[in-house]
C-alpha cells in the first residue's frame, strides 16, 4: 500500500506502509529503501532552497549514499523538473544583479563554482545582458561606493572607485569609462 505525505515546503513524498515483502529479497528491500531514503533527503534539501544537480549529488554523497543511488535520485528529480540548472542560474543572476551587483565575469565564475555547467552559465549571463548592461551595474555600484568616500580627495576617490569596480567583476574598460563620467561632471 502506498500513500502520499507532504514534507517540508509542501513537497509530496511517496512513502510505503509496508517495508518488506516476501516476494522481494532483503537486498532488494535495502536498495529500494536506500533509493527512497536518498530521494526523501534530496526533497528535504530542495524544500529548503534551490540547488544545482551537481551540488545535490555532492550533498547526497556527503550524507553517505552511494554514487549510483545519488545519481539515480538526481536523474529522477531532474526528469521530474524539480532540479533545473538553467532556472537556478537565471534566478541566481537576477538576484545578484538586484541585491548584490557584480559584473558578468564574476557572476559566471560564481555560477561555475556552484556547479552550473559552463554552457548553462553562459546562457543565463547572455540573457541577463539583454536586460541590463554592465555600465548600468557599474553605475549602481559607484553610487553605493560614493556614500563612503565623503572627505576623500578626488584623485584617491577615483582610484578607490576604479579598484572597487574591478573587484566586483566589472571589466577595466567599463570601470574607467564609468569612473571618468562620474568624476567629470
PyMOL commands that set and color helices and strands:
alter all, ss='L'
color gray80, all
select helices_A, chain A and resi 8-10+26-48+53-62+67-79+85-99+104-113+118-131+134-146+154-167+172-184
alter helices_A, ss='H'
color red, helices_A
select strands_A, chain A and resi 2-6+12-16
alter strands_A, ss='S'
color yellow, strands_A
deselect
rebuild
show_as cartoon
